[in-house]
Amino acid sequence: MDLYSKYGGSRRLHYFDAFHVSTASTIGEPLITSDKFIIENARDLMVEAIDLKEI
Protein backbone atom coordinates (compact mmCIF):
# COMPACT_ATOMS: atom_id res chain seq x y z
CA MET A 1 0.00 0.00 0.00
CA ASP A 2 2.95 2.33 0.60
CA LEU A 3 4.07 2.07 -3.03
CA TYR A 4 0.55 2.60 -4.33
CA SER A 5 0.01 5.56 -2.01
CA LYS A 6 3.22 7.19 -3.24
CA TYR A 7 3.21 6.25 -6.94
CA GLY A 8 -0.36 5.18 -7.70
CA GLY A 9 -2.80 6.91 -9.97
CA SER A 10 -3.83 7.30 -13.55
CA ARG A 11 -1.03 6.35 -15.97
CA ARG A 12 1.23 5.52 -13.05
CA LEU A 13 1.51 2.50 -10.77
CA HIS A 14 -1.67 0.45 -10.58
CA TYR A 15 -2.64 -1.39 -7.39
CA PHE A 16 -2.02 -4.80 -9.01
CA ASP A 17 1.42 -3.70 -10.26
CA ALA A 18 2.34 -2.31 -6.82
CA PHE A 19 1.85 -5.82 -5.41
CA HIS A 20 4.23 -7.31 -8.00
CA VAL A 21 6.86 -4.60 -7.50
CA SER A 22 6.71 -5.06 -3.73
CA THR A 23 7.01 -8.84 -4.02
CA ALA A 24 10.01 -8.64 -6.39
CA SER A 25 11.72 -6.14 -4.12
CA THR A 26 11.07 -8.19 -0.98
CA ILE A 27 12.42 -11.45 -2.40
CA GLY A 28 15.30 -9.72 -4.22
CA GLU A 29 14.36 -10.90 -7.69
CA PRO A 30 14.03 -8.81 -10.86
CA LEU A 31 10.62 -7.96 -12.26
CA ILE A 32 10.07 -8.76 -15.93
CA THR A 33 7.59 -6.26 -17.32
CA SER A 34 6.61 -4.13 -20.29
CA ASP A 35 5.16 -1.42 -18.03
CA LYS A 36 6.97 1.81 -18.97
CA PHE A 37 6.29 3.49 -15.62
CA ILE A 38 7.89 0.62 -13.70
CA ILE A 39 10.87 0.44 -16.07
CA GLU A 40 11.48 4.20 -15.96
CA ASN A 41 11.09 4.39 -12.16
CA ALA A 42 12.71 1.09 -11.13
CA ARG A 43 15.39 2.79 -9.04
CA ASP A 44 12.84 4.82 -7.05
CA LEU A 45 10.67 1.72 -6.67
CA MET A 46 13.74 -0.17 -5.39
CA VAL A 47 13.40 -3.03 -7.85
CA GLU A 48 15.38 -4.30 -10.82
CA ALA A 49 13.09 -4.14 -13.85
CA ILE A 50 13.79 -6.12 -17.01
CA ASP A 51 12.03 -4.85 -20.12
CA LEU A 52 10.09 -7.75 -21.62
CA LYS A 53 10.64 -6.28 -25.09
CA GLU A 54 14.41 -6.73 -24.72
CA ILE A 55 14.33 -10.43 -23.96
mmJSON file of the N, C-alpha and C atoms, coordinates in Angstrom:
{"data_MODEL":{"atom_site":{
"group_PDB":["ATOM","ATOM","ATOM","ATOM","ATOM","ATOM","ATOM","ATOM","ATOM","ATOM","ATOM","ATOM","ATOM","ATOM","ATOM","ATOM","ATOM","ATOM","ATOM","ATOM","ATOM","ATOM","ATOM","ATOM","ATOM","ATOM","ATOM","ATOM","ATOM","ATOM","ATOM","ATOM","ATOM","ATOM","ATOM","ATOM","ATOM","ATOM","ATOM","ATOM","ATOM","ATOM","ATOM","ATOM","ATOM","ATOM","ATOM","ATOM","ATOM","ATOM","ATOM","ATOM","ATOM","ATOM","ATOM","ATOM","ATOM","ATOM","ATOM","ATOM","ATOM","ATOM","ATOM","ATOM","ATOM","ATOM","ATOM","ATOM","ATOM","ATOM","ATOM","ATOM","ATOM","ATOM","ATOM","ATOM","ATOM","ATOM","ATOM","ATOM","ATOM","ATOM","ATOM","ATOM","ATOM","ATOM","ATOM","ATOM","ATOM","ATOM","ATOM","ATOM","ATOM","ATOM","ATOM","ATOM","ATOM","ATOM","ATOM","ATOM","ATOM","ATOM","ATOM","ATOM","ATOM","ATOM","ATOM","ATOM","ATOM","ATOM","ATOM","ATOM","ATOM","ATOM","ATOM","ATOM","ATOM","ATOM","ATOM","ATOM","ATOM","ATOM","ATOM","ATOM","ATOM","ATOM","ATOM","ATOM","ATOM","ATOM","ATOM","ATOM","ATOM","ATOM","ATOM","ATOM","ATOM","ATOM","ATOM","ATOM","ATOM","ATOM","ATOM","ATOM","ATOM","ATOM","ATOM","ATOM","ATOM","ATOM","ATOM","ATOM","ATOM","ATOM","ATOM","ATOM","ATOM","ATOM","ATOM","ATOM","ATOM","ATOM","ATOM","ATOM","ATOM"],
"id":[1,2,3,4,5,6,7,8,9,10,11,12,13,14,15,16,17,18,19,20,21,22,23,24,25,26,27,28,29,30,31,32,33,34,35,36,37,38,39,40,41,42,43,44,45,46,47,48,49,50,51,52,53,54,55,56,57,58,59,60,61,62,63,64,65,66,67,68,69,70,71,72,73,74,75,76,77,78,79,80,81,82,83,84,85,86,87,88,89,90,91,92,93,94,95,96,97,98,99,100,101,102,103,104,105,106,107,108,109,110,111,112,113,114,115,116,117,118,119,120,121,122,123,124,125,126,127,128,129,130,131,132,133,134,135,136,137,138,139,140,141,142,143,144,145,146,147,148,149,150,151,152,153,154,155,156,157,158,159,160,161,162,163,164,165],
"type_symbol":["N","C","C","N","C","C","N","C","C","N","C","C","N","C","C","N","C","C","N","C","C","N","C","C","N","C","C","N","C","C","N","C","C","N","C","C","N","C","C","N","C","C","N","C","C","N","C","C","N","C","C","N","C","C","N","C","C","N","C","C","N","C","C","N","C","C","N","C","C","N","C","C","N","C","C","N","C","C","N","C","C","N","C","C","N","C","C","N","C","C","N","C","C","N","C","C","N","C","C","N","C","C","N","C","C","N","C","C","N","C","C","N","C","C","N","C","C","N","C","C","N","C","C","N","C","C","N","C","C","N","C","C","N","C","C","N","C","C","N","C","C","N","C","C","N","C","C","N","C","C","N","C","C","N","C","C","N","C","C","N","C","C","N","C","C"],
"label_atom_id":["N","CA","C","N","CA","C","N","CA","C","N","CA","C","N","CA","C","N","CA","C","N","CA","C","N","CA","C","N","CA","C","N","CA","C","N","CA","C","N","CA","C","N","CA","C","N","CA","C","N","CA","C","N","CA","C","N","CA","C","N","CA","C","N","CA","C","N","CA","C","N","CA","C","N","CA","C","N","CA","C","N","CA","C","N","CA","C","N","CA","C","N","CA","C","N","CA","C","N","CA","C","N","CA","C","N","CA","C","N","CA","C","N","CA","C","N","CA","C","N","CA","C","N","CA","C","N","CA","C","N","CA","C","N","CA","C","N","CA","C","N","CA","C","N","CA","C","N","CA","C","N","CA","C","N","CA","C","N","CA","C","N","CA","C","N","CA","C","N","CA","C","N","CA","C","N","CA","C","N","CA","C","N","CA","C","N","CA","C","N","CA","C"],
"label_alt_id":[null,null,null,null,null,null,null,null,null,null,null,null,null,null,null,null,null,null,null,null,null,null,null,null,null,null,null,null,null,null,null,null,null,null,null,null,null,null,null,null,null,null,null,null,null,null,null,null,null,null,null,null,null,null,null,null,null,null,null,null,null,null,null,null,null,null,null,null,null,null,null,null,null,null,null,null,null,null,null,null,null,null,null,null,null,null,null,null,null,null,null,null,null,null,null,null,null,null,null,null,null,null,null,null,null,null,null,null,null,null,null,null,null,null,null,null,null,null,null,null,null,null,null,null,null,null,null,null,null,null,null,null,null,null,null,null,null,null,null,null,null,null,null,null,null,null,null,null,null,null,null,null,null,null,null,null,null,null,null,null,null,null,null,null,null],
"label_comp_id":["MET","MET","MET","ASP","ASP","ASP","LEU","LEU","LEU","TYR","TYR","TYR","SER","SER","SER","LYS","LYS","LYS","TYR","TYR","TYR","GLY","GLY","GLY","GLY","GLY","GLY","SER","SER","SER","ARG","ARG","ARG","ARG","ARG","ARG","LEU","LEU","LEU","HIS","HIS","HIS","TYR","TYR","TYR","PHE","PHE","PHE","ASP","ASP","ASP","ALA","ALA","ALA","PHE","PHE","PHE","HIS","HIS","HIS","VAL","VAL","VAL","SER","SER","SER","THR","THR","THR","ALA","ALA","ALA","SER","SER","SER","THR","THR","THR","ILE","ILE","ILE","GLY","GLY","GLY","GLU","GLU","GLU","PRO","PRO","PRO","LEU","LEU","LEU","ILE","ILE","ILE","THR","THR","THR","SER","SER","SER","ASP","ASP","ASP","LYS","LYS","LYS","PHE","PHE","PHE","ILE","ILE","ILE","ILE","ILE","ILE","GLU","GLU","GLU","ASN","ASN","ASN","ALA","ALA","ALA","ARG","ARG","ARG","ASP","ASP","ASP","LEU","LEU","LEU","MET","MET","MET","VAL","VAL","VAL","GLU","GLU","GLU","ALA","ALA","ALA","ILE","ILE","ILE","ASP","ASP","ASP","LEU","LEU","LEU","LYS","LYS","LYS","GLU","GLU","GLU","ILE","ILE","ILE"],
"label_asym_id":["A","A","A","A","A","A","A","A","A","A","A","A","A","A","A","A","A","A","A","A","A","A","A","A","A","A","A","A","A","A","A","A","A","A","A","A","A","A","A","A","A","A","A","A","A","A","A","A","A","A","A","A","A","A","A","A","A","A","A","A","A","A","A","A","A","A","A","A","A","A","A","A","A","A","A","A","A","A","A","A","A","A","A","A","A","A","A","A","A","A","A","A","A","A","A","A","A","A","A","A","A","A","A","A","A","A","A","A","A","A","A","A","A","A","A","A","A","A","A","A","A","A","A","A","A","A","A","A","A","A","A","A","A","A","A","A","A","A","A","A","A","A","A","A","A","A","A","A","A","A","A","A","A","A","A","A","A","A","A","A","A","A","A","A","A"],
"label_entity_id":["1","1","1","1","1","1","1","1","1","1","1","1","1","1","1","1","1","1","1","1","1","1","1","1","1","1","1","1","1","1","1","1","1","1","1","1","1","1","1","1","1","1","1","1","1","1","1","1","1","1","1","1","1","1","1","1","1","1","1","1","1","1","1","1","1","1","1","1","1","1","1","1","1","1","1","1","1","1","1","1","1","1","1","1","1","1","1","1","1","1","1","1","1","1","1","1","1","1","1","1","1","1","1","1","1","1","1","1","1","1","1","1","1","1","1","1","1","1","1","1","1","1","1","1","1","1","1","1","1","1","1","1","1","1","1","1","1","1","1","1","1","1","1","1","1","1","1","1","1","1","1","1","1","1","1","1","1","1","1","1","1","1","1","1","1"],
"label_seq_id":[1,1,1,2,2,2,3,3,3,4,4,4,5,5,5,6,6,6,7,7,7,8,8,8,9,9,9,10,10,10,11,11,11,12,12,12,13,13,13,14,14,14,15,15,15,16,16,16,17,17,17,18,18,18,19,19,19,20,20,20,21,21,21,22,22,22,23,23,23,24,24,24,25,25,25,26,26,26,27,27,27,28,28,28,29,29,29,30,30,30,31,31,31,32,32,32,33,33,33,34,34,34,35,35,35,36,36,36,37,37,37,38,38,38,39,39,39,40,40,40,41,41,41,42,42,42,43,43,43,44,44,44,45,45,45,46,46,46,47,47,47,48,48,48,49,49,49,50,50,50,51,51,51,52,52,52,53,53,53,54,54,54,55,55,55],
"pdbx_PDB_ins_code":[null,null,null,null,null,null,null,null,null,null,null,null,null,null,null,null,null,null,null,null,null,null,null,null,null,null,null,null,null,null,null,null,null,null,null,null,null,null,null,null,null,null,null,null,null,null,null,null,null,null,null,null,null,null,null,null,null,null,null,null,null,null,null,null,null,null,null,null,null,null,null,null,null,null,null,null,null,null,null,null,null,null,null,null,null,null,null,null,null,null,null,null,null,null,null,null,null,null,null,null,null,null,null,null,null,null,null,null,null,null,null,null,null,null,null,null,null,null,null,null,null,null,null,null,null,null,null,null,null,null,null,null,null,null,null,null,null,null,null,null,null,null,null,null,null,null,null,null,null,null,null,null,null,null,null,null,null,null,null,null,null,null,null,null,null],
"Cartn_x":[0.821,0.0,0.871,2.063,2.952,3.329,3.695,4.072,2.898,1.719,0.547,0.194,0.309,0.013,0.959,2.216,3.22,3.217,3.061,3.21,1.937,0.867,-0.36,-1.12,-1.959,-2.795,-2.871,-3.643,-3.83,-2.499,-2.265,-1.034,0.23,0.072,1.226,1.223,1.446,1.51,0.119,-0.363,-1.671,-1.539,-2.631,-2.644,-2.055,-2.492,-2.024,-0.52,-0.015,1.418,2.218,1.655,2.336,2.6,1.669,1.846,3.03,3.137,4.233,5.581,5.621,6.86,7.316,6.393,6.706,7.219,6.59,7.009,8.416,8.674,10.008,11.074,10.764,11.716,11.986,10.947,11.072,11.905,11.689,12.42,13.749,14.019,15.299,15.434,14.337,14.358,13.941,14.432,14.027,12.578,11.987,10.622,10.671,10.132,10.07,8.735,8.802,7.589,7.726,6.604,6.61,6.027,5.743,5.161,6.207,5.985,6.968,7.183,6.134,6.292,7.227,7.046,7.892,9.337,9.523,10.873,11.578,10.884,11.483,11.727,10.991,11.09,11.598,12.246,12.708,13.59,14.486,15.392,14.6,13.662,12.844,11.948,11.524,10.669,11.49,12.809,13.738,13.574,13.524,13.401,14.205,14.731,15.375,14.283,14.121,13.094,13.758,13.308,13.79,12.68,13.002,12.026,11.743,10.507,10.09,10.414,10.37,10.64,12.096,12.983,14.408,14.867,13.967,14.327,14.202],
"Cartn_y":[-1.188,0.0,1.26,1.166,2.329,2.745,1.758,2.073,2.672,2.082,2.595,3.997,4.233,5.561,6.615,6.234,7.186,7.341,6.238,6.254,5.929,5.604,5.178,6.308,5.933,6.908,6.628,7.445,7.299,7.393,6.414,6.351,6.195,5.723,5.518,4.073,3.846,2.496,2.047,0.994,0.449,-0.42,-0.612,-1.395,-2.786,-3.451,-4.799,-4.807,-3.805,-3.7,-3.414,-2.619,-2.311,-3.597,-4.528,-5.822,-6.577,-6.595,-7.307,-6.648,-5.326,-4.6,-4.877,-4.819,-5.064,-6.486,-7.441,-8.838,-9.035,-8.509,-8.642,-7.99,-6.84,-6.137,-6.922,-7.444,-8.185,-9.451,-10.191,-11.45,-11.258,-10.017,-9.725,-10.281,-10.399,-10.902,-9.795,-9.825,-8.806,-9.003,-7.93,-7.959,-7.829,-8.8,-8.759,-8.127,-7.013,-6.261,-5.465,-5.065,-4.134,-2.791,-2.642,-1.418,-0.301,0.725,1.807,2.564,2.767,3.492,2.738,1.427,0.621,0.628,0.457,0.436,1.768,2.867,4.196,4.593,4.004,4.385,3.254,2.269,1.091,1.464,2.398,2.787,3.348,4.25,4.82,3.772,2.785,1.716,0.627,0.769,-0.174,-1.604,-1.717,-3.026,-3.015,-4.164,-4.3,-4.672,-3.875,-4.135,-4.539,-5.644,-6.12,-5.893,-5.158,-4.849,-6.122,-6.547,-7.75,-7.672,-6.473,-6.282,-6.523,-6.529,-6.728,-8.167,-9.014,-10.428,-11.195],
"Cartn_z":[0.0,0.0,0.0,0.59,0.599,-0.823,-1.653,-3.034,-3.792,-3.63,-4.334,-3.848,-2.557,-2.01,-2.574,-2.763,-3.239,-4.758,-5.488,-6.941,-7.714,-7.032,-7.695,-8.352,-9.289,-9.967,-11.448,-12.12,-13.554,-14.294,-15.162,-15.971,-15.139,-13.92,-13.053,-12.585,-11.317,-10.769,-10.329,-10.931,-10.577,-9.322,-8.627,-7.389,-7.629,-8.678,-9.009,-9.252,-9.975,-10.255,-8.99,-8.08,-6.818,-6.031,-6.07,-5.405,-6.013,-7.339,-8.002,-7.743,-7.782,-7.495,-6.069,-5.14,-3.734,-3.521,-4.151,-4.016,-4.578,-5.776,-6.392,-5.521,-4.977,-4.122,-2.839,-2.247,-0.984,-1.131,-2.235,-2.401,-3.141,-3.579,-4.221,-5.619,-6.321,-7.694,-8.651,-9.89,-10.861,-11.292,-11.76,-12.261,-13.775,-14.472,-15.927,-16.299,-17.024,-17.322,-18.61,-19.16,-20.29,-19.865,-18.572,-18.032,-18.019,-18.828,-18.967,-17.668,-16.88,-15.621,-14.686,-14.581,-13.698,-14.203,-15.497,-16.066,-15.844,-16.098,-15.961,-14.511,-13.57,-12.161,-11.27,-11.876,-11.134,-9.943,-10.133,-9.042,-7.854,-8.12,-7.047,-6.395,-7.188,-6.671,-5.968,-6.023,-5.394,-5.901,-7.224,-7.852,-9.151,-9.511,-10.817,-11.807,-12.839,-13.851,-15.153,-15.711,-17.007,-18.007,-19.077,-20.118,-20.923,-20.917,-21.619,-23.11,-23.66,-25.091,-25.453,-24.448,-24.719,-24.517,-24.186,-23.96,-25.257],
"occupancy":[1.0,1.0,1.0,1.0,1.0,1.0,1.0,1.0,1.0,1.0,1.0,1.0,1.0,1.0,1.0,1.0,1.0,1.0,1.0,1.0,1.0,1.0,1.0,1.0,1.0,1.0,1.0,1.0,1.0,1.0,1.0,1.0,1.0,1.0,1.0,1.0,1.0,1.0,1.0,1.0,1.0,1.0,1.0,1.0,1.0,1.0,1.0,1.0,1.0,1.0,1.0,1.0,1.0,1.0,1.0,1.0,1.0,1.0,1.0,1.0,1.0,1.0,1.0,1.0,1.0,1.0,1.0,1.0,1.0,1.0,1.0,1.0,1.0,1.0,1.0,1.0,1.0,1.0,1.0,1.0,1.0,1.0,1.0,1.0,1.0,1.0,1.0,1.0,1.0,1.0,1.0,1.0,1.0,1.0,1.0,1.0,1.0,1.0,1.0,1.0,1.0,1.0,1.0,1.0,1.0,1.0,1.0,1.0,1.0,1.0,1.0,1.0,1.0,1.0,1.0,1.0,1.0,1.0,1.0,1.0,1.0,1.0,1.0,1.0,1.0,1.0,1.0,1.0,1.0,1.0,1.0,1.0,1.0,1.0,1.0,1.0,1.0,1.0,1.0,1.0,1.0,1.0,1.0,1.0,1.0,1.0,1.0,1.0,1.0,1.0,1.0,1.0,1.0,1.0,1.0,1.0,1.0,1.0,1.0,1.0,1.0,1.0,1.0,1.0,1.0],
"B_iso_or_equiv":[0.0,0.0,0.0,0.0,0.0,0.0,0.0,0.0,0.0,0.0,0.0,0.0,0.0,0.0,0.0,0.0,0.0,0.0,0.0,0.0,0.0,0.0,0.0,0.0,0.0,0.0,0.0,0.0,0.0,0.0,0.0,0.0,0.0,0.0,0.0,0.0,0.0,0.0,0.0,0.0,0.0,0.0,0.0,0.0,0.0,0.0,0.0,0.0,0.0,0.0,0.0,0.0,0.0,0.0,0.0,0.0,0.0,0.0,0.0,0.0,0.0,0.0,0.0,0.0,0.0,0.0,0.0,0.0,0.0,0.0,0.0,0.0,0.0,0.0,0.0,0.0,0.0,0.0,0.0,0.0,0.0,0.0,0.0,0.0,0.0,0.0,0.0,0.0,0.0,0.0,0.0,0.0,0.0,0.0,0.0,0.0,0.0,0.0,0.0,0.0,0.0,0.0,0.0,0.0,0.0,0.0,0.0,0.0,0.0,0.0,0.0,0.0,0.0,0.0,0.0,0.0,0.0,0.0,0.0,0.0,0.0,0.0,0.0,0.0,0.0,0.0,0.0,0.0,0.0,0.0,0.0,0.0,0.0,0.0,0.0,0.0,0.0,0.0,0.0,0.0,0.0,0.0,0.0,0.0,0.0,0.0,0.0,0.0,0.0,0.0,0.0,0.0,0.0,0.0,0.0,0.0,0.0,0.0,0.0,0.0,0.0,0.0,0.0,0.0,0.0],
"pdbx_formal_charge":[null,null,null,null,null,null,null,null,null,null,null,null,null,null,null,null,null,null,null,null,null,null,null,null,null,null,null,null,null,null,null,null,null,null,null,null,null,null,null,null,null,null,null,null,null,null,null,null,null,null,null,null,null,null,null,null,null,null,null,null,null,null,null,null,null,null,null,null,null,null,null,null,null,null,null,null,null,null,null,null,null,null,null,null,null,null,null,null,null,null,null,null,null,null,null,null,null,null,null,null,null,null,null,null,null,null,null,null,null,null,null,null,null,null,null,null,null,null,null,null,null,null,null,null,null,null,null,null,null,null,null,null,null,null,null,null,null,null,null,null,null,null,null,null,null,null,null,null,null,null,null,null,null,null,null,null,null,null,null,null,null,null,null,null,null],
"auth_seq_id":[1,1,1,2,2,2,3,3,3,4,4,4,5,5,5,6,6,6,7,7,7,8,8,8,9,9,9,10,10,10,11,11,11,12,12,12,13,13,13,14,14,14,15,15,15,16,16,16,17,17,17,18,18,18,19,19,19,20,20,20,21,21,21,22,22,22,23,23,23,24,24,24,25,25,25,26,26,26,27,27,27,28,28,28,29,29,29,30,30,30,31,31,31,32,32,32,33,33,33,34,34,34,35,35,35,36,36,36,37,37,37,38,38,38,39,39,39,40,40,40,41,41,41,42,42,42,43,43,43,44,44,44,45,45,45,46,46,46,47,47,47,48,48,48,49,49,49,50,50,50,51,51,51,52,52,52,53,53,53,54,54,54,55,55,55],
"auth_comp_id":["MET","MET","MET","ASP","ASP","ASP","LEU","LEU","LEU","TYR","TYR","TYR","SER","SER","SER","LYS","LYS","LYS","TYR","TYR","TYR","GLY","GLY","GLY","GLY","GLY","GLY","SER","SER","SER","ARG","ARG","ARG","ARG","ARG","ARG","LEU","LEU","LEU","HIS","HIS","HIS","TYR","TYR","TYR","PHE","PHE","PHE","ASP","ASP","ASP","ALA","ALA","ALA","PHE","PHE","PHE","HIS","HIS","HIS","VAL","VAL","VAL","SER","SER","SER","THR","THR","THR","ALA","ALA","ALA","SER","SER","SER","THR","THR","THR","ILE","ILE","ILE","GLY","GLY","GLY","GLU","GLU","GLU","PRO","PRO","PRO","LEU","LEU","LEU","ILE","ILE","ILE","THR","THR","THR","SER","SER","SER","ASP","ASP","ASP","LYS","LYS","LYS","PHE","PHE","PHE","ILE","ILE","ILE","ILE","ILE","ILE","GLU","GLU","GLU","ASN","ASN","ASN","ALA","ALA","ALA","ARG","ARG","ARG","ASP","ASP","ASP","LEU","LEU","LEU","MET","MET","MET","VAL","VAL","VAL","GLU","GLU","GLU","ALA","ALA","ALA","ILE","ILE","ILE","ASP","ASP","ASP","LEU","LEU","LEU","LYS","LYS","LYS","GLU","GLU","GLU","ILE","ILE","ILE"],
"auth_asym_id":["A","A","A","A","A","A","A","A","A","A","A","A","A","A","A","A","A","A","A","A","A","A","A","A","A","A","A","A","A","A","A","A","A","A","A","A","A","A","A","A","A","A","A","A","A","A","A","A","A","A","A","A","A","A","A","A","A","A","A","A","A","A","A","A","A","A","A","A","A","A","A","A","A","A","A","A","A","A","A","A","A","A","A","A","A","A","A","A","A","A","A","A","A","A","A","A","A","A","A","A","A","A","A","A","A","A","A","A","A","A","A","A","A","A","A","A","A","A","A","A","A","A","A","A","A","A","A","A","A","A","A","A","A","A","A","A","A","A","A","A","A","A","A","A","A","A","A","A","A","A","A","A","A","A","A","A","A","A","A","A","A","A","A","A","A"],
"auth_atom_id":["N","CA","C","N","CA","C","N","CA","C","N","CA","C","N","CA","C","N","CA","C","N","CA","C","N","CA","C","N","CA","C","N","CA","C","N","CA","C","N","CA","C","N","CA","C","N","CA","C","N","CA","C","N","CA","C","N","CA","C","N","CA","C","N","CA","C","N","CA","C","N","CA","C","N","CA","C","N","CA","C","N","CA","C","N","CA","C","N","CA","C","N","CA","C","N","CA","C","N","CA","C","N","CA","C","N","CA","C","N","CA","C","N","CA","C","N","CA","C","N","CA","C","N","CA","C","N","CA","C","N","CA","C","N","CA","C","N","CA","C","N","CA","C","N","CA","C","N","CA","C","N","CA","C","N","CA","C","N","CA","C","N","CA","C","N","CA","C","N","CA","C","N","CA","C","N","CA","C","N","CA","C","N","CA","C","N","CA","C","N","CA","C"],
"pdbx_PDB_model_num":[1,1,1,1,1,1,1,1,1,1,1,1,1,1,1,1,1,1,1,1,1,1,1,1,1,1,1,1,1,1,1,1,1,1,1,1,1,1,1,1,1,1,1,1,1,1,1,1,1,1,1,1,1,1,1,1,1,1,1,1,1,1,1,1,1,1,1,1,1,1,1,1,1,1,1,1,1,1,1,1,1,1,1,1,1,1,1,1,1,1,1,1,1,1,1,1,1,1,1,1,1,1,1,1,1,1,1,1,1,1,1,1,1,1,1,1,1,1,1,1,1,1,1,1,1,1,1,1,1,1,1,1,1,1,1,1,1,1,1,1,1,1,1,1,1,1,1,1,1,1,1,1,1,1,1,1,1,1,1,1,1,1,1,1,1]
}}}
